[in-house]
Each structure stands twice: as C-alpha cells, then as structure tokens.
C-alpha cells in the first residue's frame, strides 16, 4: 500500500496528465489481476476441500458395505461346511447300519445266489435282515439328530441326491434279500431292474460298464463310488466353486430314478 501511495505521489508531482493517466491504468490492472488471482485460488482451495470430503465419505461407505459382505460370506461358508459334515455323517450311518448279511452277499458269485441262499437251514446262508436292521439303514436324521433333508439348503441338490441314492441302493439290496428269502429264491440284487436304475443314475456310462464287469464285491464298489463323488463335490464347493449344470442334471436324474416305482 505504501508502495502504491509513493509511486502515485511521484507521478502526480512530476508527470503530465497523460502520464498520470497511464500510471493509473497500469496500477488498476495490477490490482484487478491480484484480486482475480486471489479469487481463483480461494475457489480452487474450496473445491479441493469439497473433493477430499466427498472421497472420505465414499471411502467410509465402501468400507461399511464390504464389511457385511465379508461377514455374510464367512457365515455362508460355515453353514456349508456344517451341511456337508452332517450329510457325510449320514453316509457313515447308513454304511455302519448295513447288517452282516449285506457283507456276505457282497462276496458271493452270481451262481451262488438262488434257492440255496434262501434256505434257512443251509449252513452258509446269512441270517435274515430284521425290521430293525432295515430301519437303521433307511435313516432320516443325521448325527446331530436333525433331519438330513435340511442340509439341502446349503449342501445343494446334487449333494443331497448322492446321499438319497446311496441310502436307496442299500435299502433296495436289503429289501430284495428279505423278499427273496420269503419267496424261496434270492436273486442277484444287481439284476433287479430298479436297483440297476438307481446305480445307473449316479454313474456315467464308463463307470456303469465297470460296475457290470465286477464278478463280486459290487455293493462295496458302488458304495465307494458314490462316497468318492460326494467327497469330490464337497472339495469343489468348499473351495468356492459353484454347482455346474451337469451336476444339476445328474441330481434330477437321480431323483427321478429314486422316485420311480419299483417293478
């Protein structure tokens, strides 16, 4: 301010009116330029603060949004693990409930079935399968005591169908033996149309051909095949993979086979 006043005094004292006018115009332009620059800087600083505040708010919102997503994912994984554990426990309950007779049938050659196997006084004939044996195999509740069908929500339709057909195959074998004993002739279970449809529903064509090539041990073979499929599925799902269309088609095929009326 003092600089402006001193310069003005000098020029007022010494200059002509024309020179004085030139000085005034110069000083006016300089003052206006400074005001404009100060105004721009103030607006720029204010805008910068607005942007910083907006970014901080967005960051906080994103952090809040991601937190429940992570928590939900962890909860979903826990429920899936529990469902697969419970369903696998169901597999083991069915296997453990298989009576001694089932294991005997598994070591017989096809020619060893028939009337002699149905004779109660035949010394090598395995014992009857009781109602209690049958009920123990056809379980509805898992190790926790809760209905196994509840696992479908988190384990998925394909996992449930594998257990469903596993239980149905073992139950059908037991049923055929009981009925054969009553009728006086126990036929090979793997020649039964319904039992074959159950096995075929869960195997691909190559696996089913291998099943048919077995001379004995078919019960254990198909049990192990279904169990391996279940464990492979559990590994995929719990690793983050989703159920494929092929798995869903297989689940539908298995369900249809299980629900079909035996002939």
Secondary structure, 3 states (H helix, E strand, C coil): CHHHHHHHHHHHHHCCHHHHHHHHHHHHHHHHHHHHHHHHHHHHHHHHHHHHHHHHHHHHHHHHHHHHHHHHHHHHHHHHHHHHHHHHHHHHHHHHHCCHHHHHHCCCCHHHCEHHHHCCCCCCCCCCCCHHHHHHHCCCECCCCCEHHHHHHHHCHHHHHHHHHHHHHHHHHHHHHHHHHHHCCECCHHHCHHHHHHHHHHCCHHHHHHHHHCCCCHHHHHHHHHHHHHHHHHHHHHCCCCCCHHHHHHHHHHHHHHHCCCC
